[in-house]
């Protein structure tokens, strides 16, 4: 591929990554009522820590509510899991190579039609010594036409676009196991998709092609050496940081920006690897969803800062005291940022069966001047008989008191002024 063609190809890939969007396919009709539609293009069988999961990325279920039910048709085993607020889900399944499965959504008495899938995301678990694949074979068995697993985790990101784009999303990509591809953004939101293991149709990218590029002697020598490789510092190029296991290199790719005529250094093996990784990211990148589920982590050091934490059980964005570093992705700098990432419940359907929606003027989502509240948020409250029972329904918070109200619900109230 020529310099100009490769650069043009990279620019097309860049636009895909920058937009981070996918075409939405219309959902199916429902059997009873109209609970939710299922976007089959956003559902995949992936491996997470060696266990098969059926995963729906954001907007897989629309509107996002109720439970998703996955049935493995070989043994008629059914497993259910909740639909998250962004329409995603993650259900651990007992699957084998070639198993068909179906997915449907249940919201109360309303049940969607089933959507059927073939298990085409690749077999099983990582092919370590003694590993049994999901089809019952072991790596290298006769008849095992293509079992491709990554021996060492591959992670990469673009660290410089050479002035080609004024803004660039800070996305990090990881390929691991037998078919797991992860996209992670700057605030540690993550989404996961399954990758084709073997060569498919014309122009497709697969783990087998990535492994072939990675196995080149020049690539392995560069990884062993570490440091910077590729084009000179004055080249206006895309610069990649690539990590394979515990070995890391930085690579300036061979595609100049048209205004600078810099001859390409002869690095065909590294160029081939970068091209495969770029194709992989363009084909499998998904939109990382915000962390709305993790437990509160105050972080190391003195808890002097106010953060806003989304409590999954209540659906509320609550002020929490923590340190200025550490913690997880479920900590937001303002109520508005938290509510934008993790919207408050809007109806009883957004609450668990053992919780009740209450509309609160006390629970402030956005503070105004003079201790006033500009915007309140709804809350899924736990049931109670006494206020003492409410203390265990949420983590300790010196700024919010939970009291059992006249409706036998744990109602939060501010302690002191609006934060």
Order of alpha helices (4+ residues) and beta strands (2+ residues): alpha-beta-beta-beta-beta-beta-beta-beta-beta-beta-beta-beta-beta-beta-beta-alpha-alpha-beta-beta-beta-alpha-beta-beta-alpha-beta-beta-alpha-beta-beta
